[in-house]
Amino acid sequence: MITDTEVKIKGVQALTKSLGNVGAERFIALIQREPFDYTKWQRILWEDQSIEEISSKAMKIYEESAGQPAQPDRRKRDGAAR
């Protein structure tokens, strides 16, 4: 598990990589300026996708960034899906 500081650093790096320096600062300013319910935002963000779709997309992104296949869900592989 990574520390809170590491999460913040990686988050800023991801924002900067995706949005650039100015866009990342703008995003942070917008989040700080407005009341923000992260849990509600996540529910809205993913409401039209199944957990399988989200997982598949996450594995694809991981594979592209790490250069190797992601490990499939062990429960499915072993036939013990919940």
CORDACOR-V552818 format. One record per backbone hydrogen bond with DSSP energy under -0.5 kcal/mol. CO is the residue of the C=O (numbers start at 0). NH is the residue of the N-H. If there is no record, write none. Layout:
co: <CO:CO>
nh: <NH:NH>
This chain:
co: <2:3:4:5:6:7:8:9:10:11:12:13:14:14:15:18:19:20:21:22:23:24:25:26:27:28:29:35:36:37:38:39:40:41:43:45:49:50:51:52:53:54:55:56:57:58:59:60:61:62:72:72:73:74:75>
nh: <6:7:8:9:10:11:12:13:14:15:16:17:18:19:19:22:23:24:25:26:27:28:29:30:31:32:33:37:40:41:42:43:44:45:46:48:53:54:55:56:57:58:59:60:61:62:63:64:65:66:75:76:77:79:78>
